[in-house]
């Protein structure tokens, strides 16, 4: 049984120290955002003196640069500086000779992207600890990467067998008010590519979670799709506002943007909930999945759908919760589960400013009791 939990950087060090000759693979994707180099800096510091602790480790780094087909812009110039900074930081000492840098043309088919990464891992029999900094990874590639990580943990993927996974996300200090990401296209399921109305067909019971933490476009699109669904009390609609306790100012701005939706939702039979940390959000999604599981156990044809709009850790948590739910019930037409995403996005500004704390997800393909304790 696979399992996702909240970890921290020190637990990564603990895992590596506890593994004889640990093979560690780190994937970085620096771009034009300041936070895109933050995890690299923290990991270099984390690994200092690791061999002096009596442990031996083989640490490999993959740096990939996503480069658009357009003419170079000032953002590309900033990205080049950040990439050069990361490469230079890894050019000496214990990291010498184990750093691969690949420029990948973007947009790229997710399958081809995974193939490029797999080629860079070729020659490794297994990976004891895979560390992915997804702070600047586009969501469509991130979703495909999560699927591959889960498959490789069970020795079913293109990567070498992965024993343990750590997913890192560096939070921004703030965001420019002039422009943000503009979402394009309709909202569809990541696994099915179907809109919500189609996913609801032939279902006896459904639980739909909508995070009001991105643009209002996302939440409104799903609420409109649910209008007049005809399922009565056999559908639970959860509108969840993410109030990040570490950045309440930014959360307050998001709350103001969604005020009308949050105000009117209860009049339409929608449950409004608030979560204050990523851990809280993960627990809430698992609670909703448990309701869906109970309905499935009672013989109902069910749907679990999560619109994980907002910060990427919500999207990562949602995808793992959906995958856990599907794994629990197996592949059957009686159980549907999907993560709902907009088809694409484009950045209209330097997307974020500064860097602050790092959120760490730890993923393991066995019972959570086998994971090392958090320090």
Steps between C-alpha positions, in 0.01 A plus 500: 500500500643840404497786744572873501582704807644837598872481576792738535855543373657337802299182446660478153845513659390239755388268218827535309708444813299188578565343159826322425660663192184693417443587135336843496352669191401868514296670226506881480328738258628855554316772310459878530349488852722566800355202685601261219857485638408499870465122540838442333669732749331327794585150372869583452511621860307191613750263337810671640691264726273206415793263444655617828198353678628153405259454209598464135277641231504541123319824415397576140344826381281559195442864403254557220426834338167546323553731204213636290512527122450877515770761462698550823348741753624666817349207694718261300802711597408472869445126458845461342658676798318273746596185308866609487490570874373148574752332266790695652387415853516130409821515295743415777556273796297181545258596221764519222429260211150414618313798360303476175346808336239464226323774305150384403286681246166597651211435452584129490287186508507368860592151379802632313598709802501188720703318236764776510527469879517119480794523258689719748444234769620215281766284662366522852365160618274670754447830679486487879385862532349706219470872576297721267484878532172574323483870593537607136376187318192569282190325627447274200855365529470480878187281475676264258809493725290405804345211306846381395636528854213287633551242223877485551452449874321177406761416233248565220640822353770628267724617782718256695320358800448781750490407867412834661394835360517855635313776316615854584320829448646841585231755588528851364518804723230673296355544154491807273159665487534621139438163337479133583459174314210507256322165477391377161242244390245289684553307820536124439618189683872434490464122461185492286520832307123519558306802631326466835152456349622191313669360810170528689313286247374165633614579854288420805718701739759776452730709716643810330765717668565845351786709636426872477870585502578569134315727259125541530472350151577151632253493787220663300546255212456198728211647698322572171564142386339374823190717469189285454695173532184317617684287759329654804659395827719244323755766410725687738640829369786640707622853427828532689687826558872460569604759760876449511592573861857583388386768254169639617534818294503312170223271628289803587533626141384161367213501749391842378506380138276205588274687743186491285539129425558415866206717608250348258616138516301394811180623333564240228559211740879525483706436814758775561810399693830668590840332530808674635798278414593249230476228766146615580407499129642149451306370801177660374537342155561160661189543716292567189657200324400286800135607453525391136658169602214429739247560222699267272501231770120530511486411130446849355669619180711787629703798385775679693602821321739763637552841341840577654524865396755724664851422628665194346524305830119479492520348152765250608301399807180466295662277241644266762167484687326407173768240423472356852122479457532327162764261636276410793207408277685368194407563138125469481229695319313527831760742640613818323758740636664796332685826555346799321731748331480779246640390164787750508647822631740772401691742718449869440758621753795388712264261673632532856739706707746377764512163676407379844423162659517163325216247517615137477281208400635151563364214295550131569345197335464297820325547833557845656616334821821403315591863438764657725360715780502875455759678710 
